[in-house]
Amino acid sequence: MHKLKRLLFSGAIIVILLISWLYLHVHSVVRLPAIPYEISIPTGANLKQVSQQLEDAGILLNKWTFILLARYLNQESAIKAGDYRFTENLTQIALLKTLTNGDVIQNEIRFIEGWTFAQIRQVLNEHSAIKNLTAGLTEQEILHLIGASETAAEGLFFPDTYYFVRNSSDIEILQRAYQAMQNNLLNTWSARAASLPLATPYEALILASIIEKETGLESDRAEIAGVFINRLRKGMRLQTDPTIIYGLGQQFDGNLRKKDLLTDQEYNTYTRTGLPPTPIAMPGLASIRAALNPTETDALYFVAKGNGESQFSTNLTDHNKAVAKYQKQQK
C-alpha cells in the first residue's frame, strides 16, 4: 500500500515537472537569430521537418517541445507552407499560431497591359521567388502544360498582379493568368454588341490587342474600336502600325519606314485585309470591352494628336488634313 502511494506520488511529481517544463518552454520568448527574420516553409513539409528546420535555424532550442505543443493543440497537420517574416521575438505558442494561420509574405508579379509573351517570360525568369520550369520550352510546349488549346501564346494571359508563395512555378502562374483571360474574355463575349464582324472570342482578343497598342486613353478605346469594326465591315484594310511593328519583331529599330508598310508579311495590315493571325500583345479588360462594345460611329480613320488623344475622321480628305496638322506638330 505504501509502495503504491510512493509510486503515485512519484508519478504525480514527474507529471508536474513535465507540465512545468513544457509550460516554461512554450511560453518562454523565442530569440530570433535576427530581427526582422524571414524563413520559408516548403510545400509538403510535415511537423517534424518544420520543427527540425526551426531548430537548425536557431529559433527553437529543442524541437520536441514544439512538436508536443502542436500535437497537444491538435495542430500537427495545420502548418502552412510559405514565406514568413517576424519583426519581434515571440513565444512558441505565438510562433505556432503564426505558422498555422498562414500569415505568409505574399510574393507578387505583375503583368502589364500591352506586354508581349516574350516580356512575360522574361519577368517570370527573373523573379527570384519563382521556380522556372519553362526554360528552353517552346510556346507550344508551354501551352500544352497549362492545358491551352491555342497554338500561339501571344495575348492569352490576363494582365494583373498575381500573388503566390515562394517556389511556385512559372507554369502555375501562367495557368492562373490564362484562366483569368479566358474568364474575362468569355464573360465579355456573352455581353457583346449585336452584329459584330467577329466570329469568335479569339478574333475579339486579336482586335482588343490592337486597340491596346493603339491607345492608352480610356475615352478613345471604344471609338478606335468603332473605326476598326467599320473597316472590317466594309472590307477595308485595318492599316494599323502596331501590327507591322509586331511582325517585324527584332528587326524593328524604333523607326517605321515606308518600305515596312509596303513589304508584305502576315502581320502587315496595310497589305492584307482582315485581322492578323494572332493577338499582338496582352490586352486589358478595358480594351476587350471596347472591342466587343465599340462606339457607333461613322469614322473610318484616326490619327494620334501627340497628347494621348486621337483625331477621328469620316473621310480620307479630312484624315489627310489631320495627319498633316498633328504629325507636323509632333516633329
N, C-alpha and C positions, 0 to 999 in steps of 0.2 A: 504493500500500500504506500509506504513511504517512498519506495523506489519509483512508483508511478507518479507520485506528486513531484518528485525531483525531475523526472523526465518532462512532465507537463510544464513545470516551471522553466526548465532549460529551453524547451521549445518556444515558450512564450517570449523569453528573453531574446532568442535568435530572431523570431518574427519581428519583435520591436526594433531590434538592431537593424534588420534588413529594411524595414519600412523607413526607419530614420535615415539610413544610408541612402535609400532611393529618393526620399523626400529632399535630402540635402543636395543631392546631385541634380535632381530635376529642377529645383527652384534656385539653385545657385546660378550666378551670372556666367554665361559662356564668354570667354575672352576671345574675340576675333583676332586673326593674325594681323589685320589692318582694318582701318576704318576710312572710307567705306570699303566693303569687301564684297566681291562678286564670286559666285560659284554656279556651275552649270550641272544640273541633274540630268543625266542622259535618259532618253526614252527607253522604257523596258527595265530600268534598274529596280531591283527589289529592296526591301527594308534593310537586309544585311549589307547589300552592296552600297546603299546610300550611307548607312552608318559607318561603314569602313572608309568611304570617301571623306566623310566629315571628320573622322578620326585622323586620317592621313593628312588632311588639310590643317590639322591643329585646332579645329573648332571644338571637337569632343576629346576629353581626356580618356574616356572609356566608352566604347561604342555600345557595350551591353546595357548600360543604364538607359540609353536612348531606345534600344530595341525593346527592353522590358516596358518602358513607358508607352511606346506605340502599341504594343500588344495589349497592355492593360486598358488602354483607351479605345481598343478595337480599331486602330488606325493603321494596322500593319500593311494594308494594300492601298492606302489613301494618298500616299505621297505622289505628287505630280511632277512630271518632267518639266524642265525649262531653266531659264537663267534667273537667278535670284540676286538681289542687291541688298545688303544690310548696311545701314548707316549708323548703327549703335550696337553695343553689346546687349545680349538678351539671354533669357533663361532657356533651358532645354525645352520646356513646355511651350514657350513662345516660338522657339525655332520649329518645333513640330507643327504648331498651328500654321505658321507661315508656309511650310512645305506642303501641308495638306490642303490649305486654302488655294494653293496655286497662285500666290501673289508674285507672278513672274514679271521680269522685264520683257516688254513687248518689243522684239526686233521688228523693223519695218522696211519696206521697199516701196518705192513709188514709180508707177508707170505713167508717163506724161502723154497727154493728148498730142497726136501728131508724130509720135515716135514711130520708127520702123522696127521690124522684128530684130534686125541686127543690133539696134540700140538696146532693146530689151535684153537680148542675150549678153550684151556687154555688161550691163549693170548687175545682172544675175551672177555673172562670172566674177565680178569684182567685189561682191558683198561678202565680207568675212564670216558672216553667220550662216551662210547658205552652202549646203553641200552640192557640189556641181556634179550631176550625173549625165549631163548632155554634151560635155566637151567632146568634140570630134564627130558628133552625130549630125546627120543631115536633117533638113527641115521635115522631110517625110518620116524619118525615124522618130523624131520628137513628136510629131502629130500622132503617130501610131501609139506611142507610150502614153499620151494623155487622152486617148480614145476619141480623137477628132476624125471626122470623115473627109475633111477637105484635103486637098493635095498641096496647097500653098499656105504657109503660116502667116503671111502678111495680113495685118488688120484683124486677126481673130481674137486678140486679147484686150480685155477691157481696161482702159486707163483708170487707175485708182491707187490708193495706198493699201498695201497688204501687210497685215501683222502676222508674225509667226514666231515659233520658238527656235532657238539656236539649233543648227544642224538639220533643219528642214531642208528638203531637196528642191532644186530648181524645178523638177518635174511637178512636185506638189503645188508650188506657187503658180506655175503655168496652167495646171489643171483648174485651179480656182479662177484665174483670170479668164481662161477660155469659157468656163461655165458662166461666169458673170456676163461676158459678152453675149453668149447665146441667150441668156435670160432677158437681158435688156433689149436685144435686137428683136426677139420673137414677141415680147410684150409690146414693143413699139409697132412692129409689123401688124399686129392684130388691130391696132387703132389707127391704121394709115388712112390717108385720104383716098377717095374713090378714083378709079380710072387712071392710076399712075402707070407710066410705061416701064414698070419694073416688075419682072416676072417672079422673082424670088427674094427672100430676105438677104441672100448673098449679094444680089445686084444692088440692093439698098445699102449694104455695107460698103460696096465699092464706091457708090456715089457719095456716101457720107464721108469717106476718107478723102475724097477730092474737095468737098466742102471744108473739111477740117484744115486742109493745107491752103485753101484759098483765103480764108479769113479767120481771125481770132475774135472778131467783133460779134457779140451776141445778136445785135439788132440786124446785122446783114446776112446772117446764115440762111434764114428762111427765104429771103429774096434771091440770094445766089442760087439756092436750091431750085427756086421757081424758074430762073433763067435756064438752068441745065435741063429741067423737066420739059420746058418749052422746046429746047433744041432737040431733045430725044424724040419728042412727039412729031416734030417736023422733019426728022431725019437729018438735021444739021450736025456737023461735027462739033464736039464739045470745045475744042481749041483751048485747052487749059494747060498752062505751062507746068504745073507741078507733076503732071503725068509724064511729060517728056523728061523732066529732071530725074524722076524716079527711074525711068527706063535707061537713062544714061549711066546711072549708078556711079561708080568711082571715076568715070570719065568726066563727070561734071565738075568744073573747076570754079563754080560760082558765077560764071558768065554764060548766059543762054544766048546762043548766036542764031542768026537766020538759017544757017545750014542745019542746025539742030532741029529747027521747025520743019525743014523740008526733007530731012533724012527719015525714011520710013523705019519704024520699029514698032513692036507690039503695044507699046505704051504711048505712041505718038498720036494724040487725039486731034492733031492738025491734019494728019494724012489718013486717019482711019475713023470711020463712023461708029458711033455707039460707045459703050463703056470699055475701059481697058479690061484685061483678063482677070485681074485681081485688085484688091484694095492697094493703095499706095502708102498707107500709113495706118495708125491706130486711131480711129475716130472716137470722140467723146459722145456722151449721151445727147448733148445739145445738137451735134451735127447729125446724129442718127434721126433725131426727131425732126430736124429741118428737112432731111431727105425724104421723109415719109409724110410730112405735113408742110409742104412748101407754100410760100405766099402765092396767091393767084395774081399774076402779073402779066403784062404784055411785053415786058422787057426780054430782049434776046442777047444783050451784051452788058458787060460791066467792066470797069477799069478801076484800079486802086487809085485813090486820091493822094496817097502818101501819108495820110494821118490815121490810117487804120480803117477808114471808111471806103466805100465803093460808090462810083457814079454809075447809074443804070441807064440804059438807052433802049429804045424800041426799034431803032433802025440804024443801019451802018453809017449813014452820014453823021448823025448825032454822036455815034460812038467814036468815029474818027476825030471829031472835034474835041471830044472829052479826052481821048488819048493824047492829042497834040497839046492840050491845055495842061493836063496833070503830069504827063511824062516830062514836059518842059520844066515844070516846077520842081520835079524831083532831081533834075540834072544840076 
